[in-house]
Amino acid sequence: MGIGMRELIIILLVVLLVFGAKKLRTIGSDLGAAVRGFKKSMGEGEAEGGTGDVKQIKSDDKDAEFPEVAKRDADSKIDRGA
């Protein structure tokens, strides 16, 4: 099942009543500008990194350690008899 033409017209009329014709035009133009901006950004992104290489930052540092987590891990090792 999908949305038929009759349901689409009813939805459009309800939106028109809620927002009004002037506000609906503004919303439509803003939405169109957003879509154009998104497409432009996608095109620029493909032009910059079209090779598909993924760069990963490697760190020699350890992750942050929190005393509560270290204590909980030590307690669970003792409980398991490890």
Secondary structure as GFF3:
##gff-version 3
##sequence-region A 1 82
A	DSSP	alpha_helix	5	19	.	.	.	ID=ss1
A	DSSP	alpha_helix	21	48	.	.	.	ID=ss2
A	DSSP	alpha_helix	67	80	.	.	.	ID=ss3
###
